[in-house]
Amino acid sequence: MMIAVLPAHGGDKKLGKAVELKAKGDACYNAGRYPEALDYYTQGLDRAKSENEEKLYYACIGNIGNIYATMGDYKRALHYYMKGYEASEIKGNAEMQWRFATNIVAVYCMMGDVVNARVFFKQQMSLPGTDTTRKKYYFYNNQSLMARADGNLRMAEYYTKAALDYATDKRMPKAYVMSEIICLGDIRMEAGDAKGAMRFYAECRDSLAGGGDKAQLVSVYKKLAAAAQQLGDSAAAGHYRHRYLSLSDSVFNTAQFNIAAGKLFEYENAETKKRVDDLVSHNRIQLVIIIVFVTLAVSLALLYAALRRKNRMLTDARQTLMRKNEELTAGDRRQKKLLEQYVEALNAKDREKDNGAQADETHQERNEIGLDAEQQSRLLNSITSVLEDVETISRSDFGLNMLAEMVGTNTKYVSWLINDTYHKNFKTLLNEYRIREACRRLADSEHYGNVTIQTIYEQLGYSSASGFINAFRNVNGMTPSAYMKLVRMGGNMKG
């Protein structure tokens, strides 16, 4: 994964301390001294805020995200990227917003969240970038990452080669070229070709050993160890593992990094405390005003009591809504668990075939539905991919026949596989996917606040209110209007 680096510049012609700290952080980051870089960026946040350098502040935020992404902490990296993206969007800084969107796509892919990755990829492509060379490179790079996360190794390899050729042709920095070669090795590993992967990793090792991104070299040694182990070469695996651990300790220096991360945590806590203190101070002033008016008029006391009652009602409504959302989330987790268990069962059958002990029995089980274990697993993944595409399942004519046609098989196999995996029929499963999207839209007042329930159910493929209401009640145990009321009550409480 190749991440976009945030530029260092100040708003004034005269360079302040914040710019200096940011520049030192960049120098340490480029040299692979990540604990020092994190420390400088943390100091840069404080100075940028005091010097009123908003662009510099969010550049430091973005590069802190880059450090966590390099360390493999994608959840933490996403936190900082999202913070920078939202601020850039509010400020109307399209260039900074593009850089954050580019990195958000990458970390979502590394986390396996292809849906959100695609959402931000659309943003990435719609935003203007002044650096057209890098913009085109990241088009190929992120297309490759999304294809890999989606399990489409053929397209992943195509886009990775395109990114490699482009980076080479444009004479981009060495790290960009190495990133794509490493990616080609990863694709070979995922395809089960450890020997082919070794060739790509070895090429990177030889190139990086003479000078280059140390974090990439650490990653290459780790991947070489895994490839050698898969090939049964324990001696080579042990050698590469030793090199990985030795170099990793010197590059990442966990103890020093934890100290720097602790300073960042202390800074963020101090900022949070300051905001809370300001809020408390503001609330105290309001409380004094309320007390004065309460003592002057009984009507205000009655109003206060009424507000208390309403607040309890809102609290109950919010708790009910949270339970419903948790039930939907739990249901989604159960479906994913069933899918994992089913795929594991299919893999177990393949292993039994490889052992040779139960080859005849496995063959009989395959013939019951006409598919072997690998075909069932591949078909199940294709079915899941289609059902997770909201635009597709929202078509009014989408049904079992269309699903079977899209995954390249017949309705008998699709119906059997859904029943065998999820223990429910196709219509029930389709309604669950559609209703989960309906709940998300009903709760999204920012984008769907002015949209009627009728518009939402028509957009999701339902032709009648009764059909939608019945499906919604079967999934959530309540009507759409009752759910909408809970959402509005919860939203009023937050306000």
N, C-alpha and C positions, 0 to 999 in steps of 0.2 A: 504494500500500500504506500503510495507516494502522497504526502500531505502538502497542502498549499501553505506557504509561510506568509505571515502578515508583515507588511512593510513598516519600517520605522521612520517617522517624520513628525515634526511638531507643527503647531498652528502658527507660531510666530517665526520671524526670520532669525531671531536670536534663540539659539539652542539652549534649552534649560536642562536641569538635572535629570528630569524624567527621560529625555531623549538619550542622554548619556547612559543611563541605566539600561534602557531598552537595547541600545547598541551593544553594550557589554553582554547582555543576555543572549543576543543573536550570535555574537562571536563564540560564546561558550557552547551554544546549541549546535552550531555548525562544526565545532571541534569535538562534539560527542561528550561534552562535560555537562550532563543534564542536571545534576544537583546544583551546580553553580548557576546554570542558566535559570533554573526555577527560582533560586534566591534573588537573582537580579530582576527577574520579571515581577516578583512579589514586591520588591522595593519600588520598581517602576510604577506599579499600580498606585501605591501610596502617593508618590510624587506627582504622577500625572493628575490625580484627583485634586491635589492641593494647587497645582499649576493650571487647573481647568483645561487640561489637554484630553478631551473626550476621545478623539481618534487614537491617540497614543495609549490611552487607558484600555480600550477594547482591542488594540493590537497586542498588548501584553496578555490580555485575557485569552485571545486566540492562540498565542504561542505557548501559553501554559497548557491549553488543550492539546497542542501538538506534542508536548513533552509526554503527557499522559497517554496519548495515542501511541507514541513510540515505545513506551513502557508496557503497552498491551492493556492498559486500563481504559477500555473504550467507553464504559459508562461514565466515568469521570470526565473523559475528554468531551463526550457529548454534552455534558452539563455546561462546560465553558463555551463550546461552539454555539449552543443554542442561546446562551446569554448574549454573546457577541452578535449573533444573527438578528435577534429581536431588537437589540439596540441600534444596529445598523439600518434596519428596516424603518424604525421610528425616525431616525435622523436623515433618512433618504440617501445614505451613502451606498450606492449600488456596487461600487468596486469592492468595498469591504464585505458587503452582503454576499457577493458572488464567491469570495474566498471562503467565507464561513459555510455557505451552502455546499460548496465543493467538498469540504472536509466532513460535513454532516452526512453526505451521501456515503463517503468511504467508511465512517465508523458504523453507520447503520448496517452496511453490508457485512462488516466484520462481526457484528452482533447477530447476523442472520435475519435482520428485519428488512426484507426486500420491499415490502409495501411502502414503508416510510422513506426508504432510500429512493424509490421512484418518485415520490412526491417532491422531495427536495432536488432530485435530478432535473425535474421540470423547471423548478425555480432556478437552478444553476444555468440551464440553457436559455432561460428567458431574460436573465440579467446581463447587462452589457459589461464586458471586461476589457480594460485597456490593453492588457497583455494578450494579444490574439494567439500567440504561439502557445502559451500555457493553457489558454482556454480550449484550444483544439486538442492539446495533449490530454487534458483532464476529461474531455468528452470520451476519448478512447479508453482512458484509464478507468473511469467510473462505469462505463458500459461493461468492461471486463469484470469488474468487481460484482456488479449486479447479476451478470450471467452466472458467475461462479456461485454466488449466494443462492441463486435459483436452481442450481444443479445442472445448468446447461453448459457443459465443459467445451462443447464444440464452438459455441459462440464466444465463450470466455477466451479460448485460444485465439480465435480470429481477432478480437479486439485487442488482446494483449500484443499480438504480433504487429498490429497496426500502430499501437502506441510505441512499441519498440522501434519500428521503422521510422516513425515520425520524430521521435526523440533523437535518433541517430542522424537523420537527415538534417535536422535543425541544429545539430551540435549542442543539444541541451546538456546541462551539467551531468556528470558521470552518475550521480545518484539516481537520476530518472531512468537511465539505460539499465542500471543494475536492478532497479525495482522491477522492471518488466521481465528481465531474464529470470529473476527469482520467482516471479509469478508464473512463468512458463514451467519452471520446475515443480511448483505447487500443483499446477494443473495435471502434470504427468503423474504426480504422486496420487492425486485424487482419482486418476484414471487407472491406477494400479500398475503403472509403469515406473517402478522405483529406479530401474537402470537408466531410463531416459531422464528421470529427474536428477540423478546423480551428475549427469553431464552438464546440465544447466547450473546446478549448484557449484560444481567444481570450477566452471568458467568464472562465476562470480567470485569464488574464493581466491582464485589466482589473480583476478583483477583488483580486488579490494585489498589483498595482502600487500600490494605495492603502494597503497594509499587510497583512502576513500572513507565513506561513511562507516564508522566503527559499529554503529547499531546494526547496520545491514550485515556486516561481517559476523557479528554475534548470531544474528538470525540464520545466516548461511550455515555456520557450524552446527547449530541445533538441527537444521533440516538435513544436513549431511548425515548426522548421527541416526536420525529416524530412517532415512533411505537405506543406509548401510544395514541397520537392524532388520529392515524388511527383506533385504536381500540375503540375510543369514550370515553376514560378515560381522561377527561379534567383535573381532579385534579392531576393525576400522570404526565400528560404532562406538566402542569404548574410547578410541583415540579422539574422535570428533567430539564426543561428549565432554571429554576432559578439556579440550580447547574451548568449547562453548562456555563451560562453567568458569574457567580461568579468565577468559576475556570478558564475560558478562559481569563478573565481580569488579573488574577494573573500570569498565565503561559505565555501568549503572550505579555501582557503589551504594548498595541498598541502605546502609547505615547513614551515609551522608544525605542521601535522597530523603529519607524519613525525617531528618532534621529540617531540611528545606521545606518539605511538605508540612511539617509542624508549624513553621513560621507562616506559611500561607494560611493554614487553618486558623492560627491566632489572629492574623490580619482580618480574615473574613468574619471571625467571631466578633472582633472589635467593631467592624463596620455594622454588623447585625445589631449589636448592643446599642450602638449610637442611633440607629434607626428606631429601635424599640424605645429608647429613652426619649427621643423626639416625639414619638407617638404618645408615650405615656404623659409627657408634659402637655401635649396638645389636649389629651383626654382629660387631664386634671382641670384645665381651664374650662372645658365644656362641663365638667361635673360641678364646678363652682356655680356656673351660670344656672345649671339645672336646679341645684339646691336652693338658690335664691328665688327662682321662680316658683319652685314647689312650695316654699314657705309663704309666698304671696298669694297663691291661688290654689284652692282645692281642686279645681278643674285639671290642673297639671298633674296632681297626685293621681286622679282618676285615669288620666291619659297614660301615666307611667304604669299603672296596674294593667291597663289594657295592652300596652306594649309588651309587658312581661308575659302575659298570656299568649300573645301572638308569637313571641320569641320561643316559648315552649312548643307551640304548634309547629313552628319552622324547624326547630331542632328535631322533633319527631319525624317531620317530613324528610329532613336531610338524612336521618338515620335509615329511614325506610328506603330512600333512594340509593344510599350507599350499599345496603343489603342487596338490593336488586342488581346493582352494578357488580357486586362481588359474586352473586349467583351466575351472572352472565360470564364473568371472567373465569369462574370455577368450571362452568360448562365448557368453555373454550379449552381450558387446560385438560379437562377430561377427554375431549375429542383428540387433542394432540397426543395425550398419553396412550389412548387406544391405537392411534396411528403408529406411534413408536413401538408399542407392544406387538402390533400386527406385523410391522416390518421386521422386527427382531425374530418373530416366529418364522417368517419366510426365510430370513438369513440362517436360522437354525436348521431349516430343512436343507438349505444348500450345503451347510457344513456336514449334515448327515450323509448327503450324496457324496461329498468329497471323501468321507471316511470309508465309503463303499459298503458299510454294513447294512444300510437300509435303502440301497439304491432302487430295488424293485418296488418297495413300499412307497417311496417318494414318487416314483413314476406313476403309480396308480392314483395317488392323491392329486397329481397334476392333471391327469386325464379327466377327473371328475368335473372340472370346469374348463378344461382345454387349455390351461395356461400353466407354465412352470413358475417357480417361486420368484425368479428374477423378473419375469413379465408382470406378475401380480404387483410386485413392489413398484416397478416403473409406472404401471397403469394407475396405481393408487396415488403416486406423487403427481401424475398429470391431472387426475380428478381433483385433488386438493388444490392444485395451482389454479385451475379454472374456477372452482368455488370461491377462492379467495379474491378473485378479480370482480370487484363490485360492479363495474360497468357491464361485464358479461352477464352476471346473474340477475341484473336489474332489467334485462330485456323481457318484455311481456311474453315473448314466444319462447323464452328459455325453458327447456324441460329435459326430460331424460333422453329423448332422441337427439336433441342438439348437443347435450353433454357427451353422449357416446360418439357422435360425429366429430366433435372437437378433439377428443382424445384418441380417435382412430380405432374404435372398436364397436361392438354392438351393445344394445341396451341390456341384454341378458348378463353379460360380464360385468357391466357397470353396476347394475342393480344388485347382483350377487355380492360384488366386492364391497359395496356400501353397507349392505346388511351384515355381512360377515365381519366387517371392521368396527362399525359404529353401533351395530345391533338396532338399527332403525332404517326406515325406508328412505328413498331419495327425496320425496316431497317433504318429509319432516326435517331432514338435514338441510335442504334448500331454505325452508322457512327460518331455521335457526340462523343461518348466515345472513339472510335478508333482515330479520328482526334485529340482530346485533347492530347492523348498519343503521337501521331506523332509530334505535336507541341513541346511537352516537349523534345522529343529526338532530334528534329532538333535544338533546342536551347541549348542542353547540349553538348557543344563542348568537354568537358573533357572526357566523356564516349562514345560519338557518333561522334566525330569530323572526324574520318576516315571512317565512314559508309556512303554509298551512299543512295540517296533517294529511289532507287529501293530496296535496302536491307531492309530499314525501312518499306516500305509499304508491302513487302512480309512477314516480321516478324509480321506485324499486321493483316495478313489474307487476304490481297488484292491480287488477281491473275493477275491483269493487271494494267498498268500505267494509262490507261484512266479511269478506275473505281475509282482509288485512287484520281486522279486529280479532277474528277467531285465531289467526296465526299468532298475533301478538299476545293474546291471553294464554294460549297454550305454552308459549315460551316464558313469559314473565309473570303470569298469574294475575294480570290486571289489564285494563284497556289502555289504548294509547293516550286517551285524554287524561286518565288518572295518572299515568306516568308523566305526562307533560305538566300536570298540576304540581306534582312533586318536584319536578325540575325547577319550575318557576318559584316555588316556595323556598327551595334550597338556594336559588340564586338571589332572592330578596334578602335572605338571612346573611349571605356573604356581603352584600352591599351594605 
